[in-house]
């Protein structure tokens, strides 16, 4: 299921969008995050998968491994903490709270009665709970029926109060809004709705750290062309795709790469938005093994960035994601085995889907000269689910990866 976005443009990044999200804002967010002890100091790995590129018939595949984003194991560690810091700064502008001081817990006593709440499929809630714990405020997380017990425990380990509901993700979003209204709490969500855009904007701006790191890792200079012809981005409500694409669009303007959004077939809200030309809802059950992408409603704010920049919208089946998990876990002679979670492999699953069909390959320009960027947005955030789907525990794959690395080192001596 592929749709070519008729609204995509090859033009300079619009000033109206720059006023909302910008490279400058992304760099400020990145500097702030450098003070949060929960995150590693170094950038997450950017891996060149030469063996996979050969097998799929493209020139290059790079994979940004967000599973190494400290103990949180997900790119979401970049969004919720920034949104929480900016929310606190807006609530107490007279205090001039510095991000560094907040992340180090220096205002914890003053903020102990301040409460934030959010719905989550797991990773966003875990990142918010971790940030709230270190900053010193209270956190309530609403989980829907399909969030695993493992993910619940990881969120609760950061001191968050857990609320379970019987419905799906969109129902949990409604419940979080209801509880916030009743109790005077503040919703920190990665999806926007009417009258609620500042916090989702801040979340998306935090994701700009990812492309900033990638371009540094590739050694690109200001006047260089983009090192990638194609960038595959996970769907969900659209926030991550918007945060990454807006950075690359502003940097490269009309010479930006081709953007492809990938989402589950049964949670196709962005695909449907592309067809209708406006933010729309999913047409399927929303339930998917790709739990982090199982979202039924497009974020209207994210759509303002996606509609003019995304070239293609693609839906994939759960089995394709599972196959991609196993492909990365197995590795090959050239590529070390890698752990990537159910949502983390969506880009690879989408790329594989397209190159296996000659017509889809032609439509999307994925020729032998294509240079592709994939984002592995999460690791094994639910280890038992990962083992069930891949047939190996994450620890086994990590061990195999280390053996591969050591064998390569010895071969080079």
Buried (B, 14 or more C-beta within 10 A) or exposed (E): EBBEBEEBBEEBBBEEBBEBBBBEBBBBBBEBBEBBEBBEEEBBBBBBBBBBBBBBEBBBBBBBBBBBBBEBBBBBBBBBBBBBBBBBBEEEEEEEBBBBBBBBBBBBEBBEEBBBBBBBBBBBBBBBBBBBBBBBBBBBBBBBEBBBEBBBEBBBEBEBBBBEBEEBBBBBBEBBBEBBEEEEBBBBBBBBBEEBBBBBBBBBBBBBBBBBBBBEBBEBEEEEEBBBBBBBBBBBBBBBBBBBBBBBBBBBEEEBBBBBBBBBBBBBBBBBBBBEEEBBBBBBEBBBBBBBBBBBBBBBBBBBBBBBBBBBBBBBBBEBBBBBBBBBBBBBEBBBBBBBBBBBBBBBBBBBBBBEEEEBBEEBBBEEEBBBBBBBBBBBBBBEBBBEBBEBBBEBBBEBBEEBEEEEEEEEE
